[in-house]
Amino acid sequence: MTIVYDAREQDGAAKRVKPVKAKKPTVKTPDFEVPEYTPGLAKEMAPLYARVSKVIPSVEWPFFAPYIYEINRLKKQKNAVILAHNYMTPEIFHGVADIAGDSLQLAIEATKVEEQVIVQCGVHFMAETSKLLNPGKTVIIPDEMAGCSLASSITGADVRAMREAYPGVPVVTYVNTSAEVKAETDICCTSSNALKVVESMNAPRVMCIPDEYLARNIQKQTDVEIITYKGSCEVHERFTPEELREYRENDPGIKIIAHPECPPDVLDEADFSGSTSAMINWVKDNQPSKVMMVTECSMSDNVAVENPNVDFIRPCNLCPHMKRITLPKILASLHTMQDEVTIDPAIAERARLPIERMIALNN
């Protein structure tokens, strides 16, 4: 049985609602010169467009191509590397990213980069993670208002309260959290290694926070009693089992694969469930004729580029926070070196340790 700790039900916190934290936007010059989409530029960019033409309409390419060209030119000049999450749109993921992947892959690769500047194309907690692992480098995020509903659902004070409620119980914290929350934990995890991390604690009870659905789905695979927190991802929690059954009725041959941040009854309807990287590998290995990836819909576009023989049916739940990152904003961030991510040194020192423990366990 999974125990769910709900901060809203605790003394002094009744009916507390924690919205996504909105930060005051930084004033930026919105436009920078980009080359015209001339026949010469079109010819130079043609190989890339041939690769992504299945997921980027031809009418959109003349707008994207000059930005892609200029970003790739400028990042070399600025000694910058671009890290992009799988939920980025295809023009970013395939056009300008130097390193692309899920949260775990980006966390590991962030420790290997030689460039002085890291541009994080993802949400704010990912940029914080890169900064924690690269304290001597400049980490910028093209829009610092790119938050995360899951990360905003919990604070460091909430973790301390849980420790008081369950003394001596190890705390495993999802990497999809702020540095403040990581600083209160023992070790981090991602959806791809959560089970391994939970069982590595060698304890009969473990807190696995803050994603309630990830914890419930991990509970099905272990005898360790899991205490979790009432947090969730606004993209994955919206999927329903009825929706998946309707897709099967309309297309009986479809294969459905789902992310473990979805509710357990959604995973019960899926043919396979796994982390972002596991879902990608399942498609590559199985090459189904039709597949539906129950996750953020840009991921389907990005995986489709690598699997041209697979027909992707897209149940499109967009992450509004990821979609704040655009090509114009990436170009602006390279010009202005904003918004730079900084972390209080006292928090950073403590928050870095659980991430490093996770990476060490994964090696």
Order of alpha helices (4+ residues) and beta strands (2+ residues): beta-alpha-alpha-beta-alpha-beta-alpha-beta-alpha-beta-alpha-beta-alpha-beta-alpha-beta-alpha-beta-alpha-beta-alpha-beta-alpha-beta-alpha-beta-alpha-alpha
